Amino acid sequence: MRVKKVFRKDYLTLLESVLFLDFLKGLSVTLKNLLRKPITTQYPKEKLTPPKRFRGAHGHFVWDGTEPPSLKAIEKFMSYEKAKSRCVACYMCQTACPMPTLFRIEAVQTPDGKKKVTRFEMNLLNCLFCGLCVDACPVGCLTMTDIYELASYSRRDEVFSVEQLEERGKDYKARRGDEPERIWPNDEERKRLWGEIKWSG
């Protein structure tokens, strides 16, 4: 295959030199956006609602009668309480995670032979927020919420217990459980930020 040689002009024409055409060509993008409304938000005074599929802080869904069929199939093997975490200590989230040290999961066998989760902690300092743990969970326990303000003054505040994860999951489900899975909460919000979409073709 032959290599095509492309030669750049070593000089500008008289018209290009006098009218600064190269300069105006480079400035065209700036001029085009000069009068457009800026999309910058004045955080923290103004806060956007992230999409439902946003990968924020984790939460646990609880046993509340809306469990998937996969969870109902193993109810007889689990010792659980209503309004408590759906976790069945299968360790799939930890297996799928690129940083398995993020999780501390413990379970015990009760005298009646059922399994009971005694500990589930997440250290978000190790989290990549990739969502692989949520995808791996076979019983729909783990979720990623729209909470993104996670700064704290202490490292121990970034380690979340199962009780904190349950509360976050309940709150998220109450606020956005019925919302459809879409990128933006509504079309007005998307138009305000990005303008009208013009489909090509």
C-alpha positions in Angstrom: 0.0 0.0 0.0 1.4 3.4 -1.0 1.7 6.2 1.5 0.1 9.4 0.3 2.2 12.4 1.1 0.3 15.5 2.1 2.0 18.9 1.8 1.1 21.8 4.0 1.1 25.2 2.6 4.2 27.1 3.7 2.7 30.5 3.2 -0.6 32.3 3.3 -2.2 33.9 0.3 -2.4 37.7 0.3 -6.2 37.6 1.0 -5.7 35.2 4.0 -2.9 37.4 5.4 -4.9 40.6 5.1 -8.3 39.3 6.4 -6.9 37.0 9.1 -9.0 34.2 7.7 -7.2 31.5 9.7 -7.7 33.4 12.9 -11.5 33.9 12.1 -11.8 30.2 11.2 -10.3 29.2 14.6 -12.6 31.8 16.4 -15.8 30.6 14.7 -16.6 28.1 17.5 -16.2 30.8 20.1 -18.4 33.2 18.1 -21.0 30.5 17.6 -21.4 29.9 21.3 -20.9 33.6 22.4 -24.6 34.3 22.9 -25.7 30.8 24.0 -26.9 30.4 27.6 -24.1 28.8 29.7 -24.8 25.3 31.1 -22.7 25.8 34.2 -24.6 25.2 37.5 -23.8 27.3 40.6 -23.0 24.4 42.9 -23.6 24.1 45.9 -26.4 26.7 45.7 -27.8 25.0 42.7 -27.9 21.2 42.6 -29.0 19.0 39.8 -31.0 15.8 40.2 -28.8 13.0 38.7 -30.4 10.4 36.4 -31.9 7.3 38.0 -29.1 5.3 36.5 -26.5 7.5 38.2 -23.7 5.6 40.0 -23.8 7.2 43.4 -23.5 5.8 47.0 -24.7 2.3 47.5 -27.8 1.1 49.2 -29.6 -2.1 50.1 -33.1 -2.9 49.1 -35.1 -4.6 51.9 -37.6 -7.5 52.3 -40.9 -5.7 51.6 -42.9 -7.9 49.3 -41.4 -6.6 46.1 -38.6 -9.2 45.9 -37.6 -10.8 42.6 -38.5 -14.5 42.0 -34.8 -15.5 42.5 -35.1 -14.3 46.1 -38.5 -15.9 46.8 -37.0 -19.3 45.7 -34.5 -19.3 48.6 -36.7 -17.8 51.3 -36.8 -21.2 53.1 -33.0 -21.3 53.3 -32.6 -17.8 54.8 -33.3 -16.4 58.2 -34.6 -12.8 57.5 -36.7 -10.1 59.0 -39.2 -7.9 57.2 -37.8 -4.4 56.3 -34.3 -5.7 56.7 -31.6 -6.2 54.0 -32.3 -8.7 51.2 -28.6 -9.8 51.3 -28.2 -13.6 51.2 -24.4 -13.6 51.7 -23.7 -15.2 48.4 -20.5 -13.1 48.0 -21.2 -12.5 44.3 -20.7 -8.7 44.8 -17.3 -9.3 46.3 -16.4 -11.8 43.6 -17.3 -9.3 40.8 -15.7 -6.3 42.4 -12.3 -5.2 41.1 -11.5 -4.2 44.7 -12.8 -7.1 46.8 -11.4 -5.6 50.0 -14.2 -3.1 49.7 -16.6 -5.6 51.2 -16.8 -7.3 54.7 -19.5 -9.9 54.6 -20.2 -12.4 57.4 -22.9 -14.9 57.8 -23.8 -17.7 60.3 -25.9 -20.8 60.3 -28.8 -20.7 62.8 -29.9 -23.8 64.8 -32.7 -24.5 62.4 -30.2 -24.8 59.5 -30.9 -21.4 57.8 -28.3 -18.8 56.9 -28.3 -15.4 58.5 -26.3 -12.4 57.5 -24.5 -10.9 60.5 -22.3 -8.3 58.9 -22.2 -6.4 55.6 -19.9 -3.4 55.4 -18.7 -1.4 52.5 -15.6 0.9 52.5 -16.3 3.4 49.8 -12.7 4.7 49.9 -11.9 1.6 47.9 -14.9 1.9 45.5 -14.5 2.6 41.8 -18.3 3.1 41.4 -18.2 0.8 38.4 -21.5 -0.9 39.3 -20.3 -4.5 38.8 -21.5 -5.5 42.3 -25.0 -4.3 41.5 -25.0 -6.3 38.3 -23.7 -9.4 40.0 -26.3 -9.4 42.8 -28.7 -12.3 42.1 -31.4 -11.1 44.4 -31.6 -7.4 43.6 -30.3 -6.3 47.0 -27.6 -3.8 46.0 -28.3 -0.6 44.2 -26.5 2.6 43.4 -28.4 5.7 44.5 -28.3 9.3 43.4 -26.3 10.4 46.5 -23.0 11.9 45.4 -22.0 14.2 48.3 -19.8 11.7 50.2 -17.0 13.9 51.5 -16.2 13.5 55.2 -13.6 14.5 57.7 -12.7 11.0 58.8 -11.9 7.8 57.0 -14.2 5.8 59.3 -17.2 7.8 58.0 -16.7 6.2 54.6 -17.3 2.7 56.0 -21.0 2.0 55.8 -22.8 -0.7 57.8 -25.7 -2.7 56.7 -28.1 -0.5 58.7 -26.9 2.6 56.9 -27.2 0.8 53.5 -30.7 -0.3 54.4 -31.8 3.3 55.3 -30.3 4.6 52.1 -32.0 1.9 50.0 -35.4 2.7 51.6 -35.0 6.4 51.0 -34.0 5.9 47.4 -36.9 3.5 46.7 -39.4 5.9 48.3 -38.1 8.9 46.3 -37.4 7.3 42.9 -38.7 3.8 42.9 -41.5 4.5 40.4 -39.4 6.6 38.1 -38.7 5.1 34.7 -35.2 4.0 33.8 -33.9 6.9 31.7 -30.8 9.1 31.5 -32.5 12.3 32.5 -35.3 12.7 35.1 -37.4 14.7 32.6 -37.1 16.3 29.2 -37.3 19.9 30.5 -34.1 19.2 32.6 -32.3 17.8 29.6 -33.4 20.7 27.3 -32.3 23.2 29.9 -28.8 21.7 30.0 -28.2 20.5 26.5 -30.7 22.2 24.3 -33.0 20.6 21.7 -31.7 17.4 20.2 -31.7 17.5 16.4 -31.6 13.9 15.0 -29.5 13.4 11.9 -30.5 11.3 9.0 
